[in-house]
Amino acid sequence: MSTRKNKWLLMVIILAIGGMVHLGALRASAATPQGVLKEAIHWSVSADWFDPATGNAGALGWFCLSILHDALVKPMPEGTYTPCLAESYTMSPDAKVFEFRLRKGVKFHNGDTMTAEDVVFSWSRYKSMQAKFLSEMTEKVEAVDPTLVRFRFKKPFPDFLEYFVIGGTTVGWIVPKKYVEKVGEAGFKQNPVGAGPYKYVEFVPGVKLVVEAFEGYWRKVPNIKRMEFHLIPDGTTRLAMVKRGEVDIATLITDILMDEAKKDPKLRILTPLSPSKFPITLAAQWDPKSPWSDVRVRKAASLAIDRQTLADIYSPGCKPTGSLGMEGGVDPWVVSIPADPYDPERAKKLLAEAGYPKGFDGGKFYPDTNYWASAEQMATYWKAVGITVEIVKLDRAAWFAMRQSGKLKGGLFPEALPGATITARLAYLFAPQNSYGQYPDIRALWDQFLNEYRPEARKSLIERIQRLMYEKTMMIHLTEINSPAVVGPKVKGNPYKIQPLIWFTAPLEDIELQN
């Protein structure tokens, strides 16, 4: 980590140890949850995402976990690495040992009290993203006493906390050991129990998720009694629902639908910014027989896209970018790279130089629900320079399953890389279960980075990686991302309280209704 980043992390640790970060002080004294909040959301939900052991570390998976569960450390309005179930944490000077002092008296939804044994159990059953890597890194995880957990690693692991933030893993979310052992894995899937602000009531796949306030939540009693999340992939339908008062929030309302929403005086428009960027992963580049294996072809595809128009339509207020991480000093290890210009004529020349003067068949293009409309726009830009693609539309859960199982090999797909930091994003990208191929020189630098402990050397390595990825057009970076939402009159204030780290409504326990 850079000196600045180390100082910042140390400051958070000191504050936590000193008792100055006391989220428990925010707990409401005698509040009673009231009312119902309904959201029409644009993404699909998988039941696997209700269990941290099989969760999705991306924003949508974290959304599910943040409803039902809580984590040792997670992004909150107070900062990226806010102590939650752990009231404090420390790192040894050699970065091999981390200790988490647990918050006393935390209850799970079934009444069990959280202890260090629950943390050790949750760690041991984790099998989702980066599970193999974490297992290989770990020497021992032990419950020192009921409120102290010690993680001991085989070698320095200064990036350990990166795996606790959005986009890293879901290993830091804690489940009740006794309950899981009693009902079994299948029983836990059917009726998940956590330590989060809301309790599971009902999930109808493809239709809705219903939850109720957990009045024993350690941080505070949630303001709203019941929440319903209706899974509505069509934007026109979502907007119609919020206009009729059937829901209180409609997510991802863009383009002409946004113009329509602005005409209704009862509605508010919010544009929470995401930490992610909008890139296209070119999985086909790893096939030496594919045209995409030629860097000139990849650069041509990049130059063919009008990024500003994409931003204006699908992320109003956002700008084109060539960088993978959050710029502007938010993450000091991010290299600021200008976006490729819109230059279709140069794109055609590069294709001709690569041996494709008449263009070529670019194969299959796999957008998930979030990118159906923008994928059509990109396909139009590519067709204008001679690159044709077959669009295969997938819902989010199906797309994620295919992404993780390697079934998108040989294709192209939009993907907002998870992770609040550049380190977390690259860790996701280079993880064996996520990677469709790697360049040896970039992989060598990443391996050096993982084994390097000196902050300045690590910063230099990760900056070189970002520049090489751009030079090779390993991905096509497009724009910043926001998620415009339309909010009805029942909702008080701004329910997006952690953006840009988290762009969905959060923390849910803080959201308020009028009157």
VEXDREN-2710 file (C-alpha; in Angstrom, 1 decimal):
% VEXDREN-2710
k/r/px/py/pz
1/MET/0.0/0.0/0.0
2/SER/1.1/3.6/-0.6
3/THR/2.3/5.6/2.4
4/ARG/-0.9/7.7/2.2
5/LYS/-3.0/4.6/2.1
6/ASN/-1.1/3.0/5.0
7/LYS/-1.5/6.1/7.1
8/TRP/-5.2/6.2/6.4
9/LEU/-5.7/2.5/7.2
10/LEU/-3.6/2.9/10.4
11/MET/-5.8/5.9/11.4
12/VAL/-9.0/3.8/11.0
13/ILE/-7.5/1.0/13.0
14/ILE/-6.4/3.4/15.8
15/LEU/-9.8/5.0/15.9
16/ALA/-11.4/1.7/16.1
17/ILE/-9.2/0.5/18.8
18/GLY/-9.6/3.7/20.7
19/GLY/-13.3/3.3/20.7
20/MET/-13.9/6.4/18.6
21/VAL/-15.7/4.5/15.9
22/HIS/-18.7/3.5/17.9
23/LEU/-21.6/2.7/15.5
24/GLY/-23.4/1.2/18.4
25/ALA/-23.9/4.7/19.7
26/LEU/-26.2/5.3/16.7
27/ARG/-28.7/2.7/18.0
28/ALA/-32.1/4.1/18.4
29/SER/-33.4/4.1/21.9
30/ALA/-37.1/3.1/21.5
31/ALA/-37.8/3.3/17.8
32/THR/-40.5/1.2/16.3
33/PRO/-40.2/0.3/12.6
34/GLN/-43.2/1.5/10.6
35/GLY/-44.5/1.4/7.0
36/VAL/-43.6/-0.5/3.9
37/LEU/-41.0/0.5/1.3
38/LYS/-41.2/-1.1/-2.2
39/GLU/-38.5/-1.0/-4.8
40/ALA/-38.7/-2.0/-8.5
41/ILE/-35.2/-3.2/-9.2
42/HIS/-33.6/-3.8/-12.5
43/TRP/-31.5/-6.8/-11.6
44/SER/-32.3/-10.5/-11.0
45/VAL/-31.5/-12.2/-7.7
46/SER/-30.2/-15.7/-7.0
47/ALA/-31.0/-17.6/-3.8
48/ASP/-27.3/-18.4/-3.6
49/TRP/-26.7/-14.7/-2.9
50/PHE/-28.5/-15.0/0.5
51/ASP/-25.6/-17.2/1.8
52/PRO/-22.2/-15.6/2.3
53/ALA/-20.6/-19.0/1.5
54/THR/-21.9/-18.9/-2.0
55/GLY/-22.5/-15.2/-2.4
56/ASN/-21.6/-12.9/-5.3
57/ALA/-19.0/-10.3/-4.3
58/GLY/-20.3/-7.8/-6.9
59/ALA/-22.7/-5.0/-6.0
60/LEU/-25.8/-7.0/-6.6
61/GLY/-24.7/-9.9/-4.4
62/TRP/-23.7/-7.5/-1.7
63/PHE/-27.1/-5.9/-1.9
64/CYS/-28.7/-9.2/-0.9
65/LEU/-26.2/-9.8/1.9
66/SER/-26.5/-6.3/3.3
67/ILE/-30.2/-6.9/3.8
68/LEU/-30.0/-10.1/5.8
69/HIS/-26.4/-10.2/7.2
70/ASP/-23.6/-8.2/8.6
71/ALA/-19.9/-8.3/8.2
72/LEU/-16.8/-7.9/10.4
73/VAL/-15.8/-4.9/8.3
74/LYS/-17.6/-3.3/5.4
75/PRO/-18.1/0.0/3.5
76/MET/-20.4/2.4/5.4
77/PRO/-21.0/6.1/5.4
78/GLU/-18.0/6.4/7.8
79/GLY/-15.5/4.9/5.4
80/THR/-14.4/1.9/3.3
81/TYR/-13.2/-0.3/6.1
82/THR/-15.8/0.5/8.8
83/PRO/-15.8/-1.9/11.8
84/CYS/-19.2/-3.5/12.1
85/LEU/-19.5/-6.9/13.8
86/ALA/-15.9/-6.4/14.7
87/GLU/-15.6/-3.3/16.9
88/SER/-11.9/-3.0/16.1
89/TYR/-9.1/-4.8/14.2
90/THR/-5.3/-4.8/14.2
91/MET/-2.6/-5.9/11.7
92/SER/0.8/-7.1/12.9
93/PRO/4.0/-5.3/11.6
94/ASP/4.8/-8.1/9.2
95/ALA/1.2/-8.2/7.9
96/LYS/0.9/-11.9/8.7
97/VAL/-1.5/-11.7/11.7
98/PHE/-4.9/-9.9/11.9
99/GLU/-7.0/-9.8/15.0
100/PHE/-10.7/-8.8/15.2
101/ARG/-12.2/-7.9/18.5
102/LEU/-15.9/-8.7/18.2
103/ARG/-18.8/-6.4/19.3
104/LYS/-20.4/-7.9/22.4
105/GLY/-24.1/-8.8/22.5
106/VAL/-24.7/-9.0/18.8
107/LYS/-27.8/-11.2/18.1
108/PHE/-28.7/-13.2/15.0
109/HIS/-32.3/-13.2/13.8
110/ASN/-33.0/-16.5/15.7
111/GLY/-31.8/-15.1/19.0
112/ASP/-28.3/-16.7/19.0
113/THR/-25.5/-14.5/20.3
114/MET/-22.6/-14.0/17.9
115/THR/-19.2/-15.3/19.1
116/ALA/-15.8/-15.9/17.6
117/GLU/-16.8/-19.5/16.9
118/ASP/-19.4/-18.2/14.3
119/VAL/-16.6/-16.2/12.6
120/VAL/-14.3/-19.3/12.4
121/PHE/-17.2/-21.4/11.1
122/SER/-18.2/-18.8/8.5
123/TRP/-14.6/-18.7/7.3
124/SER/-14.4/-22.5/7.1
125/ARG/-17.5/-23.0/5.0
126/TYR/-16.8/-20.2/2.5
127/LYS/-16.6/-21.5/-1.1
128/SER/-17.3/-18.6/-3.4
129/MET/-14.9/-16.1/-5.1
130/GLN/-11.2/-16.4/-4.2
131/ALA/-11.9/-19.3/-1.8
132/LYS/-9.0/-21.4/-3.0
133/PHE/-6.6/-18.5/-2.8
134/LEU/-7.7/-17.6/0.7
135/SER/-7.4/-21.2/1.8
136/GLU/-3.9/-21.5/0.4
137/MET/-2.8/-18.2/2.1
138/THR/-4.2/-19.2/5.5
139/GLU/-2.1/-20.9/8.2
140/LYS/-4.8/-20.8/10.9
141/VAL/-8.0/-19.1/12.0
142/GLU/-8.7/-19.4/15.7
143/ALA/-11.2/-18.2/18.3
144/VAL/-8.8/-16.9/20.9
145/ASP/-11.8/-16.2/23.2
146/PRO/-15.5/-15.6/22.6
147/THR/-14.9/-12.0/21.3
148/LEU/-11.4/-12.3/19.7
149/VAL/-10.6/-13.9/16.3
150/ARG/-7.1/-14.3/15.0
151/PHE/-6.2/-14.9/11.4
152/ARG/-2.6/-16.1/10.8
153/PHE/-1.3/-16.2/7.2
154/LYS/1.6/-18.1/5.7
155/LYS/3.2/-14.9/4.3
156/PRO/2.6/-11.2/4.5
157/PHE/-1.0/-10.3/3.4
158/PRO/-1.2/-6.5/3.5
159/ASP/-4.2/-6.6/1.2
160/PHE/-6.4/-8.8/3.5
161/LEU/-8.9/-6.1/4.2
162/GLU/-9.4/-5.7/0.4
163/TYR/-11.2/-9.0/0.5
164/PHE/-13.8/-7.6/2.9
165/VAL/-15.0/-4.8/0.7
166/ILE/-17.4/-4.9/-2.2
167/GLY/-15.9/-6.7/-5.1
168/GLY/-13.4/-8.6/-3.0
169/THR/-15.2/-11.6/-1.5
170/THR/-18.1/-12.3/0.7
171/VAL/-16.0/-14.1/3.3
172/GLY/-16.4/-11.4/6.0
173/TRP/-20.1/-11.9/6.4
174/ILE/-21.0/-14.0/9.4
175/VAL/-23.7/-16.7/9.9
176/PRO/-24.8/-18.5/13.0
177/LYS/-22.9/-21.8/13.4
178/LYS/-25.5/-23.6/15.6
179/TYR/-28.4/-22.7/13.3
180/VAL/-26.6/-23.8/10.1
181/GLU/-25.5/-27.1/11.7
182/LYS/-29.1/-27.7/12.9
183/VAL/-30.9/-27.0/9.7
184/GLY/-28.2/-28.1/7.2
185/GLU/-27.0/-26.3/4.1
186/ALA/-30.2/-26.9/2.2
187/GLY/-32.3/-25.6/5.2
188/PHE/-30.2/-22.5/5.4
189/LYS/-30.8/-21.8/1.7
190/GLN/-34.5/-22.1/2.3
191/ASN/-34.6/-19.9/5.4
192/PRO/-31.4/-17.8/5.7
193/VAL/-30.7/-16.3/9.1
194/GLY/-28.2/-13.5/9.7
195/ALA/-27.3/-10.6/11.9
196/GLY/-28.4/-7.9/9.5
197/PRO/-31.0/-5.2/9.7
198/TYR/-33.8/-7.3/8.1
199/LYS/-35.1/-10.8/8.4
200/TYR/-36.0/-13.1/5.5
201/VAL/-39.7/-13.5/4.9
202/GLU/-40.2/-14.7/1.3
203/PHE/-38.3/-15.0/-2.0
204/VAL/-40.1/-15.8/-5.2
205/PRO/-37.5/-16.3/-7.9
206/GLY/-37.9/-13.8/-10.7
207/VAL/-40.7/-12.0/-8.9
208/LYS/-39.8/-10.5/-5.5
209/LEU/-37.9/-10.6/-2.2
210/VAL/-39.7/-9.7/1.0
211/VAL/-38.1/-8.9/4.4
212/GLU/-39.1/-7.5/7.8
213/ALA/-37.2/-5.3/10.2
214/PHE/-35.0/-7.0/12.8
215/GLU/-35.6/-4.9/15.9
216/GLY/-32.6/-6.6/17.7
217/TYR/-30.1/-5.2/15.1
218/TRP/-27.0/-4.1/17.0
219/ARG/-26.5/-0.8/15.1
220/LYS/-30.0/0.6/15.3
221/VAL/-33.6/-0.4/15.0
222/PRO/-34.5/0.0/11.3
223/ASN/-36.9/2.8/10.5
224/ILE/-39.1/0.8/8.1
225/LYS/-41.1/-2.3/9.1
226/ARG/-41.2/-4.1/5.8
227/MET/-39.4/-3.9/2.5
228/GLU/-40.3/-5.5/-0.8
229/PHE/-37.9/-5.7/-3.8
230/HIS/-39.8/-6.4/-7.0
231/LEU/-37.7/-7.9/-9.8
232/ILE/-38.7/-5.9/-12.9
233/PRO/-36.3/-6.1/-15.8
234/ASP/-38.2/-3.7/-18.1
235/GLY/-37.5/0.0/-17.5
236/THR/-40.9/1.1/-18.9
237/THR/-42.7/-1.1/-16.4
238/ARG/-40.5/0.1/-13.5
239/LEU/-41.3/3.7/-14.3
240/ALA/-45.0/3.1/-14.7
241/MET/-45.0/1.4/-11.3
242/VAL/-43.4/4.3/-9.4
243/LYS/-45.7/6.8/-11.3
244/ARG/-48.8/4.9/-10.2
245/GLY/-47.5/4.6/-6.6
246/GLU/-47.2/0.8/-6.7
247/VAL/-43.5/1.1/-5.7
248/ASP/-41.6/3.9/-4.0
249/ILE/-38.3/3.6/-5.9
250/ALA/-37.6/2.5/-9.5
251/THR/-34.0/1.8/-10.3
252/LEU/-32.1/2.4/-13.5
253/ILE/-34.3/4.8/-15.4
254/THR/-32.5/6.2/-18.4
255/ASP/-32.8/7.9/-21.7
256/ILE/-36.3/8.8/-22.8
257/LEU/-37.8/7.3/-19.7
258/MET/-35.8/9.7/-17.6
259/ASP/-37.2/12.6/-19.7
260/GLU/-40.7/11.3/-19.0
261/ALA/-40.0/11.0/-15.2
262/LYS/-38.8/14.6/-15.1
263/LYS/-42.3/15.8/-16.2
264/ASP/-44.0/14.3/-13.1
265/PRO/-43.7/16.8/-10.2
266/LYS/-44.3/14.1/-7.6
267/LEU/-41.1/12.3/-8.6
268/ARG/-37.5/12.9/-7.7
269/ILE/-34.5/11.9/-9.9
270/LEU/-31.4/10.6/-8.1
271/THR/-28.1/9.6/-9.8
272/PRO/-26.0/7.6/-7.4
273/LEU/-22.4/7.2/-8.8
274/SER/-20.9/3.7/-8.8
275/PRO/-17.3/3.0/-8.0
276/SER/-17.2/0.7/-11.0
277/LYS/-16.4/1.6/-14.5
278/PHE/-18.1/0.3/-17.7
279/PRO/-15.6/-1.9/-19.6
280/ILE/-16.0/-4.7/-22.2
281/THR/-14.1/-7.9/-21.5
282/LEU/-12.7/-9.4/-24.7
283/ALA/-12.5/-13.1/-23.8
284/ALA/-12.0/-14.0/-27.4
285/GLN/-8.5/-12.4/-27.5
286/TRP/-7.0/-15.5/-25.8
287/ASP/-7.9/-17.6/-28.9
288/PRO/-4.8/-17.2/-31.2
289/LYS/-7.1/-18.0/-34.3
290/SER/-9.5/-15.2/-33.4
291/PRO/-9.3/-11.7/-35.0
292/TRP/-9.6/-10.4/-31.4
293/SER/-6.1/-11.8/-30.6
294/ASP/-4.6/-8.9/-32.7
295/VAL/-4.2/-5.7/-30.6
296/ARG/-5.0/-3.6/-33.7
297/VAL/-8.4/-5.2/-33.9
298/ARG/-9.0/-4.6/-30.2
299/LYS/-7.9/-0.9/-30.5
300/ALA/-10.1/-0.5/-33.6
301/ALA/-13.2/-1.8/-31.6
302/SER/-12.3/0.7/-28.9
303/LEU/-12.0/3.7/-31.3
304/ALA/-15.3/2.8/-33.0
305/ILE/-17.4/3.6/-29.8
306/ASP/-18.8/7.0/-29.1
307/ARG/-18.3/7.0/-25.3
308/GLN/-19.8/10.4/-24.6
309/THR/-23.0/9.5/-26.3
310/LEU/-23.1/6.3/-24.3
311/ALA/-22.6/8.2/-21.1
312/ASP/-25.2/10.8/-22.0
313/ILE/-27.9/8.2/-22.7
314/TYR/-27.2/5.5/-20.1
315/SER/-25.3/7.3/-17.3
316/PRO/-26.2/11.0/-17.5
317/GLY/-23.6/13.2/-15.9
318/CYS/-20.8/10.6/-16.2
319/LYS/-17.8/11.0/-18.5
320/PRO/-15.7/8.7/-20.7
321/THR/-12.7/7.0/-19.1
322/GLY/-9.7/4.9/-19.9
323/SER/-9.0/4.0/-16.3
324/LEU/-10.0/0.9/-14.4
325/GLY/-10.4/2.4/-10.9
326/MET/-11.8/5.5/-9.2
327/GLU/-9.8/8.6/-10.2
328/GLY/-9.4/12.0/-8.6
329/GLY/-7.4/10.8/-5.6
330/VAL/-10.1/8.5/-4.2
331/ASP/-7.7/5.6/-4.7
332/PRO/-4.1/6.8/-4.9
333/TRP/-3.0/3.7/-6.8
334/VAL/-5.2/4.3/-9.7
335/VAL/-3.5/5.5/-12.9
336/SER/-5.5/8.2/-14.7
337/ILE/-5.7/7.3/-18.4
338/PRO/-7.6/9.3/-20.9
339/ALA/-10.4/7.6/-22.8
340/ASP/-9.8/6.5/-26.4
341/PRO/-11.4/9.1/-28.7
342/TYR/-14.3/8.3/-31.0
343/ASP/-12.5/7.8/-34.4
344/PRO/-14.3/5.4/-36.7
345/GLU/-12.0/6.2/-39.7
346/ARG/-8.9/5.3/-37.8
347/ALA/-10.7/2.2/-36.6
348/LYS/-11.3/1.1/-40.2
349/LYS/-7.6/1.7/-41.0
350/LEU/-6.5/-0.4/-38.2
351/LEU/-8.8/-3.2/-39.3
352/ALA/-7.4/-3.0/-42.8
353/GLU/-3.8/-3.1/-41.4
354/ALA/-4.8/-6.2/-39.4
355/GLY/-6.0/-7.9/-42.6
356/TYR/-9.8/-7.2/-42.3
357/PRO/-10.5/-4.4/-44.8
358/LYS/-14.1/-5.6/-45.0
359/GLY/-14.5/-6.2/-41.3
360/PHE/-15.2/-9.6/-39.7
361/ASP/-17.6/-11.6/-37.6
362/GLY/-16.9/-10.7/-34.0
363/GLY/-18.7/-13.6/-32.5
364/LYS/-21.1/-13.5/-29.6
365/PHE/-21.7/-10.5/-27.3
366/TYR/-23.2/-11.4/-23.9
367/PRO/-24.8/-8.5/-22.0
368/ASP/-26.6/-9.1/-18.7
369/THR/-29.9/-7.3/-17.9
370/ASN/-28.0/-4.0/-17.0
371/TYR/-26.5/-3.7/-20.4
372/TRP/-29.2/-4.9/-22.9
373/ALA/-29.9/-1.5/-24.3
374/SER/-26.3/-0.2/-24.3
375/ALA/-25.1/-3.5/-26.0
376/GLU/-27.4/-2.7/-28.9
377/GLN/-25.8/0.7/-29.2
378/MET/-22.3/-0.7/-29.1
379/ALA/-23.1/-3.3/-31.7
380/THR/-24.3/-0.5/-34.0
381/TYR/-21.0/1.4/-33.6
382/TRP/-19.0/-1.8/-34.4
383/LYS/-21.2/-2.6/-37.4
384/ALA/-20.4/0.9/-38.8
385/VAL/-16.7/-0.1/-39.0
386/GLY/-17.3/-3.6/-40.2
387/ILE/-17.4/-5.7/-37.0
388/THR/-20.6/-7.7/-36.6
389/VAL/-21.6/-9.4/-33.3
390/GLU/-24.4/-11.6/-32.3
391/ILE/-26.1/-10.3/-29.1
392/VAL/-27.1/-13.0/-26.6
393/LYS/-29.1/-11.4/-23.8
394/LEU/-29.0/-13.0/-20.3
395/ASP/-30.5/-12.1/-17.0
396/ARG/-28.1/-11.2/-14.3
397/ALA/-28.1/-14.5/-12.4
398/ALA/-27.7/-16.6/-15.6
399/TRP/-24.9/-14.3/-16.8
400/PHE/-23.0/-14.5/-13.5
401/ALA/-23.3/-18.3/-13.5
402/MET/-22.0/-18.5/-17.1
403/ARG/-19.3/-16.0/-16.3
404/GLN/-18.0/-18.0/-13.3
405/SER/-18.2/-21.3/-15.1
406/GLY/-16.1/-20.2/-18.1
407/LYS/-19.0/-20.5/-20.5
408/LEU/-18.5/-17.0/-22.0
409/LYS/-15.1/-18.2/-23.4
410/GLY/-14.6/-17.0/-27.0
411/GLY/-17.1/-14.1/-26.6
412/LEU/-17.3/-10.5/-25.5
413/PHE/-19.2/-9.1/-22.5
414/PRO/-19.8/-5.9/-20.7
415/GLU/-18.7/-6.2/-17.1
416/ALA/-18.5/-3.6/-14.3
417/LEU/-15.6/-5.1/-12.4
418/PRO/-16.4/-5.4/-8.7
419/GLY/-14.3/-3.8/-6.0
420/ALA/-14.0/-0.5/-4.3
421/THR/-10.2/-0.3/-5.0
422/ILE/-7.9/-1.0/-7.9
423/THR/-6.3/-3.8/-5.9
424/ALA/-9.7/-5.5/-5.4
425/ARG/-10.6/-5.2/-9.1
426/LEU/-7.3/-6.6/-10.3
427/ALA/-7.5/-9.4/-7.7
428/TYR/-11.0/-10.3/-9.2
429/LEU/-9.7/-10.1/-12.7
430/PHE/-6.6/-12.2/-12.2
431/ALA/-8.2/-14.9/-10.0
432/PRO/-8.1/-18.3/-11.7
433/GLN/-11.9/-18.8/-11.5
434/ASN/-12.5/-15.4/-13.1
435/SER/-9.8/-15.2/-15.7
436/TYR/-10.3/-16.3/-19.4
437/GLY/-6.6/-15.8/-20.1
438/GLN/-3.6/-13.6/-19.1
439/TYR/-0.6/-12.1/-20.7
440/PRO/2.6/-13.5/-19.2
441/ASP/4.3/-10.1/-18.6
442/ILE/1.2/-8.7/-16.8
443/ARG/0.8/-11.9/-14.8
444/ALA/4.4/-11.8/-13.7
445/LEU/4.0/-8.3/-12.4
446/TRP/0.8/-9.2/-10.5
447/ASP/2.6/-12.2/-8.9
448/GLN/5.4/-9.8/-7.9
449/PHE/2.8/-7.4/-6.4
450/LEU/1.2/-10.2/-4.4
451/ASN/4.6/-11.1/-2.9
452/GLU/5.8/-7.6/-2.3
453/TYR/5.4/-5.9/1.0
454/ARG/7.1/-2.5/0.5
455/PRO/4.4/0.1/-0.2
456/GLU/6.3/2.1/-2.8
457/ALA/7.4/-1.0/-4.7
458/ARG/3.8/-2.3/-4.7
459/LYS/2.5/1.1/-6.0
460/SER/5.0/1.0/-8.8
461/LEU/4.0/-2.5/-9.8
462/ILE/0.3/-1.9/-9.8
463/GLU/0.7/1.2/-11.9
464/ARG/2.8/-0.7/-14.5
465/ILE/0.1/-3.3/-14.7
466/GLN/-2.6/-0.7/-15.4
467/ARG/-0.5/0.9/-18.2
468/LEU/0.3/-2.4/-19.8
469/MET/-3.4/-3.4/-19.8
470/TYR/-4.2/-0.2/-21.6
471/GLU/-1.4/-0.5/-24.1
472/LYS/-2.6/-4.0/-25.0
473/THR/-6.3/-3.0/-25.0
474/MET/-6.8/-6.0/-22.8
475/MET/-10.3/-4.5/-22.1
476/ILE/-12.2/-1.7/-23.7
477/HIS/-12.8/0.9/-21.0
478/LEU/-15.9/3.1/-21.8
479/THR/-17.4/5.3/-19.1
480/GLU/-18.0/6.0/-15.5
481/ILE/-21.3/4.5/-14.2
482/ASN/-24.2/5.8/-12.3
483/SER/-27.5/4.3/-11.7
484/PRO/-30.3/6.9/-12.2
485/ALA/-33.3/6.1/-10.0
486/VAL/-36.8/7.6/-9.7
487/VAL/-38.1/8.1/-6.2
488/GLY/-41.7/8.6/-5.2
489/PRO/-43.1/11.0/-2.6
490/LYS/-43.2/8.5/0.3
491/VAL/-39.4/8.4/0.6
492/LYS/-37.7/10.9/2.8
493/GLY/-34.2/12.3/1.9
494/ASN/-31.6/10.4/-0.2
495/PRO/-31.6/6.6/0.4
496/TYR/-28.2/6.3/-1.3
497/LYS/-26.0/7.0/1.6
498/ILE/-22.7/5.1/0.8
499/GLN/-22.2/6.0/-2.9
500/PRO/-19.9/6.0/-4.7
501/LEU/-18.7/2.9/-2.8
502/ILE/-22.1/1.4/-3.0
503/TRP/-24.7/2.6/-5.6
504/PHE/-27.8/0.7/-4.3
505/THR/-30.0/2.0/-1.5
506/ALA/-28.0/1.6/1.7
507/PRO/-27.7/1.3/4.6
508/LEU/-31.3/0.0/4.6
509/GLU/-31.8/0.6/8.3
510/ASP/-31.2/4.3/7.8
511/ILE/-33.8/4.8/5.0
512/GLU/-36.9/6.8/6.2
513/LEU/-40.4/7.4/5.0
514/GLN/-42.3/10.7/5.1
515/ASN/-44.4/11.2/8.3
END
